[in-house]
Amino acid sequence: MMNGARALLESLKAEGVEVVFGYPGGAVLTLYDEVYKMKFPHVLTRHEQGAAHAADGYARASGKVGVAFATSGPGATNLVTGIATAHMDSVPMVCITGQVANPYIGKDSFQEADIVGITTPITKHNYLVKDVNDIPRIVKEAFYIARTGRPGVVVIDVAKDVFDTPIEYEYPAEALLHGYTDHIPFDMETVHAAAEALAAARQPLLFVGGGVVLSDTEEYVREILRLTGMPAVATLMGIGGVAADTEGYTGMAGMHGAYASNMAIQECDLLLALGTRFSDRVTGNTAAFAPKAKIVHFDIDPAELNKNVRADIPIIGDLRQTLPAFVNAVRAIEDDLRVRFRPWLGEVLSMERAHPLRWKPSEEIRPEELISCVRELVPADAICVTDVGQHQMWAAQFFGCSEPRHFLTSGGLGTMGYGLPAAIGAKLACPEKEVVLITGDGSIMMNCQEFATMADNDIDVKVVIVHNSILGMVGQWQRLFYSHHYSASELKGKTDFVKLAEAMGVAGCRIETREELAETLPRVLREKGARLIDVIVPEEADVVPMVPGGKRLDQMVLGGR
């Protein structure tokens, strides 16, 4: 016999949960009392949004399910942005919230919020637990749902009195859900059709999405490239699915994608898309996306097929099953595909040489130069976490990643403030690896309170602020499309980020010149412990290439105005 709170924690232990991120409150005091008694690994963040993003970063870096705790009412609603962030990027998370006691539900009680109703559109599933006997079954189901199929977020809202109620505890061996299974059969005929389309192609392109990273199927992707020699591009979420130094891999495609990546999409005659939802940031004008190509779309979620871009050959299934089958089908092709595709590969490489990702040298520190310097100074297997904005795109362009789960960013929701807590989660997931956060002077203020979490838990993350004194991406659009009207976007205040970090226990430094960059950056990145590095860069640096809204991918702005 035990109470419901102990039963919940025992259930988390049974699921292999190694750490929980959270913030206590009245509705979860019994749960936190059991955390104390069991010495359950728990990280106290300084805001519930930080807890959600930290659990997200932990999940992305480790491939495991991230877990966050929050109390009822404002505690639960503070998780919402983190839940939506993880939901948009298909990150497996379980968020456990307290609710007012059963007799008070639905009566506008103190700190009551219908978190199940609030999160229904932004979760894979959610539960309201009113009976203590349901806890083991619901936890088992929640983890099964979160990690299988297309991963996602599950919320478990638990009435306060349920935590105190005794239960004769037994954890179920398996989850039995009517209408839901992790077995997703696929049609082998469509896989053969994709292989036949490849055999008939002259200018194919591999389009790697976040599904490759989530499913850990990068080895199959790399085998396809080895067998065929075709060029490849990635979405923002697919970065790391192909090693950055692979011949023919031209990097990210889309609004701020490389010139060669976008042009390859527009010129290819076969687009093999793996685990991508064809976001508007990737496609530009969808009516003019890949106009010459037959499109093959591999995806686990039938809802994504033909949603944004129509596929000629849709392949529904788990990439862990469909890609091995496709690799075998490619091996059976009699032609030497590497020889056949070599002219096309050469054409793509020529486009890359003609318009490489680069920057114009200046006396000031260029943001692109800063990112490149950081990349050179940290280990090859360092994990790069970003916030959202110009610095995010520069990091995607210049921080080359060669492994999956080593580039963590908020893609779908574009959440400023994601980076600092996510970097904390990533470091706890992978303590043996270096973790560097690339952030901006706008984004860092969104969850800067997590410097205290970082310091108090001795979490070694290097935080690099690309400090341009403006909301960078907003300012870029205002320069280009709104007559240079900086409406509520300038950040020329009195905030001292070094003092801010130091006040919370994180040592910091400021870099303003190229000489300081060359001298200070290597030294600080080598130091042990968390550090903040505030780097001053020009206000009016633009992220290029840039595809303006509604334009085709080949209508890129390459520089200037």
C-alpha positions in Angstrom: 0.0 0.0 0.0 1.1 3.6 -0.8 -0.5 6.9 -1.6 -1.2 8.1 -5.1 1.8 10.4 -5.1 4.2 7.5 -4.3 2.4 5.4 -6.9 3.0 8.1 -9.6 6.7 8.3 -8.8 7.1 4.5 -8.7 5.5 4.5 -12.1 7.9 7.0 -13.4 10.8 4.9 -12.1 9.3 1.9 -13.9 9.4 3.9 -17.1 13.1 4.7 -16.6 12.7 8.4 -15.8 16.1 9.7 -14.7 15.2 13.3 -13.9 12.1 15.5 -13.6 12.0 19.3 -14.1 9.4 21.2 -12.1 8.1 23.8 -9.7 6.0 23.0 -6.6 2.7 24.5 -5.4 -0.3 23.8 -3.3 -1.9 21.1 -5.4 1.2 19.0 -5.7 2.6 19.3 -2.2 2.0 15.6 -1.4 3.7 14.7 -4.7 6.7 16.8 -3.7 6.8 15.3 -0.2 7.2 11.9 -1.8 9.9 13.4 -4.1 11.7 14.4 -0.9 11.2 11.0 0.8 12.3 9.0 -2.3 15.1 11.4 -3.2 13.6 11.3 -6.6 15.9 13.2 -9.1 14.3 16.6 -9.6 15.6 19.9 -10.9 13.9 23.0 -9.6 13.6 25.5 -12.4 12.8 29.1 -11.7 9.6 29.1 -13.9 7.3 26.4 -15.1 8.0 27.4 -18.7 11.6 26.7 -18.0 10.7 23.3 -16.7 8.8 22.4 -19.9 11.6 23.6 -22.2 14.2 21.8 -20.0 12.2 18.6 -20.3 12.0 19.2 -24.1 15.8 19.8 -24.4 16.4 16.6 -22.4 14.1 14.6 -24.7 15.6 15.9 -27.9 19.2 15.3 -26.8 18.6 11.9 -25.3 15.7 10.4 -27.4 13.9 9.6 -24.1 10.7 11.0 -22.8 11.1 14.3 -20.9 9.0 14.9 -17.8 7.9 18.1 -16.2 5.9 18.8 -13.0 3.7 21.8 -12.2 1.0 22.8 -9.8 -2.6 23.7 -10.6 -3.8 26.9 -12.2 -1.0 29.3 -13.1 1.6 26.5 -12.6 -0.1 24.4 -15.3 -0.8 27.3 -17.6 2.8 28.4 -17.5 3.7 25.0 -19.1 1.5 25.8 -22.1 4.1 27.5 -24.3 6.6 24.7 -23.6 3.9 22.1 -24.4 3.0 23.8 -27.7 6.7 24.1 -28.6 7.3 20.3 -28.1 4.0 19.4 -29.8 4.9 21.4 -33.0 8.3 19.6 -33.2 7.0 16.1 -32.2 9.0 15.8 -29.0 8.1 13.1 -26.6 7.1 14.6 -23.2 4.8 13.8 -20.3 3.7 16.8 -18.2 2.2 16.1 -14.8 0.1 18.8 -13.3 -1.8 19.2 -10.1 -5.5 20.0 -10.1 -7.8 21.1 -7.3 -9.4 18.3 -5.2 -12.3 16.4 -6.7 -15.1 18.2 -4.8 -13.8 21.5 -6.0 -13.4 20.8 -9.7 -15.5 23.0 -11.9 -16.3 25.5 -9.2 -13.8 28.2 -10.1 -11.8 27.2 -7.0 -8.5 28.8 -6.0 -5.8 28.1 -8.6 -8.2 26.1 -10.8 -7.7 25.9 -14.5 -9.0 23.4 -17.0 -5.6 22.4 -18.2 -7.0 19.3 -20.1 -9.3 21.6 -22.1 -6.6 24.2 -22.6 -4.0 21.7 -23.9 -6.3 19.5 -26.0 -5.3 21.2 -29.3 -1.5 21.1 -28.4 -1.1 17.6 -27.1 -1.1 14.1 -28.5 -3.4 13.1 -25.6 -4.2 14.1 -22.1 -5.9 12.8 -18.9 -7.7 14.1 -15.8 -7.1 11.6 -13.0 -9.9 11.6 -10.4 -9.4 8.0 -9.1 -6.2 6.9 -7.5 -6.5 3.4 -9.0 -6.1 4.9 -12.5 -2.6 6.2 -11.9 -0.5 3.2 -12.9 -2.5 2.5 -16.0 -2.6 6.1 -17.1 1.2 6.6 -16.6 1.9 3.5 -18.6 -0.4 4.7 -21.4 1.0 8.2 -21.3 4.6 7.1 -21.9 3.5 4.6 -24.5 1.6 7.3 -26.4 4.3 9.9 -26.0 7.2 7.8 -27.4 5.5 5.7 -30.1 4.2 6.6 -33.6 4.7 10.3 -34.2 6.1 11.3 -30.8 4.3 14.0 -28.8 3.2 15.5 -25.5 0.8 13.9 -23.0 -0.6 15.8 -20.1 -1.7 14.0 -16.9 -3.7 16.3 -14.6 -4.2 14.8 -11.2 -6.8 16.0 -8.6 -5.1 17.0 -5.3 -6.9 14.5 -3.1 -5.8 11.6 -5.5 -2.2 12.2 -4.4 -3.2 11.5 -0.8 -5.5 8.5 -1.4 -4.1 5.0 -0.6 -3.6 2.5 -3.4 -2.6 -1.1 -3.6 0.1 -0.5 -6.2 0.8 -2.7 -9.2 2.3 -1.4 -12.4 0.9 -2.9 -15.6 3.2 -4.8 -17.9 1.8 -3.2 -21.1 -0.5 -0.5 -22.3 -3.7 -1.7 -23.8 -5.4 1.0 -25.8 -8.3 0.5 -28.1 -7.7 2.2 -31.5 -4.0 3.0 -30.9 -1.0 1.0 -31.6 2.7 1.5 -32.3 2.4 -1.0 -35.2 2.1 1.0 -38.4 2.0 -1.3 -41.5 3.3 0.1 -44.7 2.7 -0.8 -48.3 5.7 -2.4 -49.9 4.4 -1.6 -53.3 4.8 2.1 -52.6 8.4 1.5 -51.5 9.1 -0.3 -54.8 7.4 2.5 -56.7 9.8 5.0 -55.0 12.8 2.9 -56.0 11.5 2.7 -59.6 11.1 6.5 -59.6 14.7 6.8 -58.4 15.9 4.3 -61.1 14.2 6.5 -63.8 15.5 9.9 -62.4 18.4 12.0 -63.7 18.4 14.7 -61.1 17.1 13.3 -57.7 17.4 15.1 -54.4 17.2 13.7 -50.9 15.2 16.0 -48.6 15.9 15.2 -44.9 13.4 16.3 -42.3 13.1 16.1 -38.5 11.5 12.7 -38.7 15.0 11.2 -39.5 16.3 12.7 -36.3 13.4 11.6 -34.2 13.5 8.1 -35.5 17.3 7.8 -35.3 17.4 6.5 -38.9 20.4 8.6 -40.0 22.4 5.5 -40.9 19.8 4.5 -43.5 19.9 8.0 -44.9 23.7 7.9 -45.2 23.5 4.5 -46.8 21.1 5.9 -49.5 23.6 8.7 -50.2 26.5 6.2 -50.4 24.6 4.0 -52.8 23.4 6.8 -55.1 25.7 9.8 -54.7 22.8 12.1 -55.0 22.8 15.6 -53.4 20.9 16.2 -50.2 19.4 19.1 -48.3 17.7 19.3 -44.8 15.0 21.2 -43.1 15.8 23.1 -39.9 14.6 20.2 -37.9 16.6 17.7 -40.0 20.0 19.3 -39.3 22.4 16.5 -38.3 20.5 13.8 -40.2 23.3 14.1 -42.8 26.9 14.8 -41.8 27.8 18.4 -42.5 30.9 17.4 -44.5 29.1 14.9 -46.8 29.8 15.7 -50.5 26.7 17.0 -52.1 25.0 18.0 -48.8 24.4 21.7 -49.2 22.7 22.4 -45.8 19.4 23.8 -44.9 16.7 24.7 -47.4 13.9 27.2 -47.1 13.4 30.8 -46.2 17.0 31.2 -45.0 18.4 28.1 -46.7 21.5 28.0 -48.8 21.3 29.1 -52.4 22.3 25.6 -53.7 19.8 23.9 -51.5 16.9 26.0 -52.7 17.9 25.8 -56.3 18.4 22.1 -56.2 14.8 21.7 -55.0 13.6 23.9 -57.9 15.7 22.0 -60.5 15.4 18.4 -59.3 13.3 15.8 -61.2 12.7 13.6 -58.1 12.4 14.8 -54.5 12.7 12.1 -51.9 11.3 13.7 -48.8 11.9 11.9 -45.5 9.9 12.8 -42.3 9.1 16.4 -43.1 5.8 18.2 -43.0 6.6 20.7 -45.7 6.3 23.8 -43.5 5.7 27.1 -45.2 9.2 28.2 -44.0 10.6 25.4 -46.1 8.5 25.6 -49.3 8.0 29.2 -49.9 5.2 29.5 -52.5 3.8 25.9 -52.4 2.2 26.2 -55.8 5.7 26.7 -57.3 7.6 24.3 -55.0 9.8 21.7 -56.8 7.9 22.4 -60.0 9.9 19.8 -62.1 9.9 17.0 -59.5 8.0 13.9 -58.9 7.6 13.9 -55.1 8.0 10.9 -52.9 7.0 11.6 -49.3 7.9 9.2 -46.4 6.0 10.0 -43.2 4.6 8.2 -40.2 1.6 10.5 -39.9 -1.0 10.2 -42.6 -2.3 13.6 -41.7 0.9 15.1 -43.1 0.6 13.5 -46.5 -0.8 15.9 -49.2 -1.5 18.5 -46.5 0.9 21.2 -47.8 2.5 19.6 -50.8 0.9 16.9 -53.0 3.0 13.7 -53.1 3.1 11.6 -56.3 4.2 8.6 -54.2 3.1 8.8 -50.5 4.6 6.2 -48.2 2.9 6.0 -44.8 5.0 4.2 -42.1 7.7 4.4 -39.5 11.1 5.4 -41.1 12.6 2.6 -39.0 10.8 0.2 -41.2 10.3 2.0 -44.5 13.8 3.2 -44.9 15.5 -0.3 -44.5 13.0 -1.6 -47.1 13.8 1.3 -49.4 17.6 0.8 -49.0 17.1 -2.9 -50.0 15.1 -1.8 -53.1 17.8 0.7 -54.1 20.5 -2.0 -53.8 18.5 -4.1 -56.2 18.6 -1.4 -58.9 21.0 -2.7 -61.6 22.3 0.7 -62.9 25.3 2.4 -61.3 23.4 5.3 -59.9 26.5 7.1 -58.7 27.7 7.3 -62.2 24.4 8.4 -63.6 23.8 11.1 -61.0 27.4 12.5 -61.1 26.7 15.3 -63.6 23.7 16.4 -61.5 25.8 16.3 -58.3 28.4 18.4 -60.1 25.8 20.9 -61.1 24.6 21.3 -57.5 28.2 21.6 -56.3 28.8 24.3 -58.9 25.8 26.3 -57.5 27.2 25.9 -54.1 30.6 27.3 -55.2 28.9 30.2 -57.1 26.9 31.3 -54.0 28.4 29.8 -50.8 27.3 30.8 -47.3 29.7 33.5 -46.4 30.0 37.0 -44.9 31.7 40.2 -45.9 34.7 40.9 -43.6 34.6 44.1 -41.6 36.2 45.7 -38.6 33.2 44.8 -36.5 32.5 41.2 -35.4 30.2 39.6 -37.9 27.5 37.3 -36.5 28.4 34.6 -39.1 32.0 34.9 -38.1 31.2 34.5 -34.4 29.2 31.3 -35.0 32.0 29.9 -37.2 34.5 30.6 -34.5 32.4 28.9 -31.9 32.1 25.9 -34.2 35.9 25.7 -34.6 36.5 26.0 -30.9 34.1 23.4 -29.4 34.4 19.6 -29.9 33.0 18.0 -33.1 30.3 16.3 -31.0 29.2 19.4 -29.1 25.5 20.0 -28.8 24.3 23.3 -30.2 21.1 24.8 -28.8 19.5 28.0 -30.1 16.8 30.4 -29.3 14.8 31.9 -32.1 15.6 34.8 -34.5 18.5 35.8 -36.6 21.1 34.0 -34.5 19.0 30.8 -34.9 19.4 31.0 -38.7 23.0 31.9 -38.6 23.6 28.9 -36.3 21.7 26.7 -38.7 23.9 28.0 -41.6 27.3 28.0 -39.9 27.3 25.6 -37.0 27.8 22.4 -39.0 26.4 19.4 -37.2 27.4 15.9 -38.2 25.2 13.9 -35.8 21.5 13.9 -35.1 20.2 15.3 -31.8 23.1 17.8 -31.7 21.2 20.8 -33.0 18.3 21.7 -30.8 15.9 24.5 -31.7 12.3 25.5 -31.6 11.3 25.0 -35.2 7.5 24.9 -35.6 6.4 27.3 -32.9 9.5 29.6 -33.0 9.7 30.1 -29.3 11.9 32.8 -28.0 13.2 31.8 -24.5 13.4 28.2 -25.5 17.2 28.1 -25.5 18.5 28.5 -22.0 16.3 25.9 -20.3 16.6 23.6 -23.2 20.3 23.7 -23.0 20.1 22.8 -19.3 18.0 19.8 -20.2 20.4 18.8 -23.0 23.4 19.0 -20.7 21.7 16.8 -18.1 20.8 14.3 -20.8 24.4 14.3 -22.2 26.7 15.3 -19.3 29.8 14.0 -21.2 29.3 16.4 -24.1 29.9 20.1 -24.5 26.7 22.2 -24.8 26.7 25.6 -26.2 23.7 28.0 -26.5 23.5 30.5 -29.3 21.0 33.1 -28.3 20.1 36.8 -28.9 19.7 39.8 -26.6 16.0 39.5 -27.1 15.5 35.8 -26.6 17.8 35.5 -23.5 15.5 37.8 -21.5 12.5 35.6 -22.0 13.8 33.0 -19.5 16.9 34.5 -18.1 15.8 33.4 -14.6 17.1 29.9 -15.5 20.7 31.2 -15.1 19.9 30.6 -11.4 19.0 27.0 -12.2 22.1 26.5 -14.2 24.3 28.0 -11.4 22.7 26.3 -8.5 22.9 22.9 -10.1 26.5 23.3 -11.5 25.3 22.8 -15.1 28.2 23.6 -17.5 26.6 25.3 -20.5 28.4 28.1 -22.5 25.9 30.8 -23.4 26.9 33.0 -26.4 24.7 36.1 -26.9 24.7 37.5 -30.4 24.1 41.1 -29.1 22.9 43.4 -31.8 20.7 45.7 -29.7 17.5 44.9 -31.7 15.0 42.2 -32.1 17.0 41.0 -35.0 14.6 39.2 -37.3 11.8 41.7 -36.6 14.3 44.5 -37.4 15.4 42.8 -40.6 11.8 42.6 -41.9 11.2 46.2 -40.8 14.3 47.3 -42.8 13.4 45.4 -45.9 9.6 45.7 -46.0 8.5 48.4 -43.6 10.6 51.4 -44.7 13.1 50.9 -41.9 10.5 51.7 -39.3 11.9 50.2 -36.1 8.6 50.0 -34.3 9.1 48.5 -30.8 12.0 46.4 -31.9 15.1 48.3 -30.6 16.8 47.0 -27.5 19.0 50.0 -26.6 18.3 49.8 -22.9 20.6 49.6 -19.8 20.6 45.9 -19.3 24.0 44.5 -18.5 23.9 40.8 -19.4 27.2 40.1 -17.7 26.1 41.5 -14.4 22.7 39.8 -14.8 24.3 36.4 -15.2 26.8 37.1 -12.4 24.0 38.1 -10.0 22.6 34.6 -10.5 25.9 32.8 -10.1 27.2 32.5 -13.7 30.5 34.1 -14.6 30.3 36.3 -17.7 32.4 38.4 -20.1 31.8 40.9 -22.9 33.5 40.8 -26.3 33.4 44.0 -28.4 36.3 43.8 -30.8 37.8 41.2 -33.2 41.0 41.2 -31.1 38.9 40.3 -28.0 37.1 37.6 -30.0 40.4 36.0 -30.9 41.8 36.2 -27.4 38.8 35.8 -25.1 36.5 33.4 -26.8 38.9 30.4 -26.9 39.8 30.9 -23.3 36.3 31.2 -21.9 35.0 28.2 -24.0 37.8 26.1 -22.5 36.9 27.0 -18.9 35.0 24.7 -16.7 31.5 25.7 -15.5 28.7 27.7 -16.9 29.7 30.9 -18.7 28.0 33.8 -20.4 29.7 35.4 -23.4 28.1 38.7 -24.5 29.3 39.5 -28.0 28.5 42.8 -29.6 27.7 42.6 -33.3 26.4 45.1 -35.9 22.7 46.1 -35.6 21.9 45.9 -39.3 23.4 42.6 -40.3 20.9 40.6 -42.4 20.4 36.9 -42.6 20.8 35.9 -46.2 19.8 34.2 -48.4 16.2 35.1 -47.7 13.1 34.1 -49.5 10.5 36.8 -49.0 7.0 35.7 -48.0 5.0 34.2 -50.8 7.9 34.0 -53.2 9.4 30.9 -54.9 12.5 29.3 -53.5 14.5 30.6 -56.5 13.5 34.2 -55.8 16.1 34.6 -53.0 17.5 37.9 -51.7 21.2 37.2 -51.7 22.4 40.4 -50.0 22.0 44.2 -49.8 18.5 45.6 -49.9 
